[in-house]
Amino acid sequence: MKTYGYPVGRKWINYMKIKTTKFTFIFRLLWFVTIISIMFINTENRIMVYSVIAALLILTAITVIRSLESRNQWRRMIEDGEVEVKDKISFD
């Protein structure tokens, strides 16, 4: 993964102090824009209402897909032995 930031002299200030991809940055920005647009939406304008609802549905679907993929990656890592938590977790 790449780290994005702004150059300041010889040091880099990492954006949000974590490694992010371009997709993750745009995805988080879209959530922010959607939440701000909900606050300032004109409820009389049906196009604005439907576009915000559509944006919420699309972003929610992407979030669910990403969380399922993350779960599957963690399961693969545990099965491969890269993470040693399988024996430590009990579901009793």
ABEGO torsion letter per residue (X at the ends): XBBBBBBBEABBBBBGGBBBBAAAAAAAAAAAAAAAAAAABBAABAAAAAAAAAAAAAAAAAAAAAAAAAAAAAAAAAAAGABBAAAABBAX
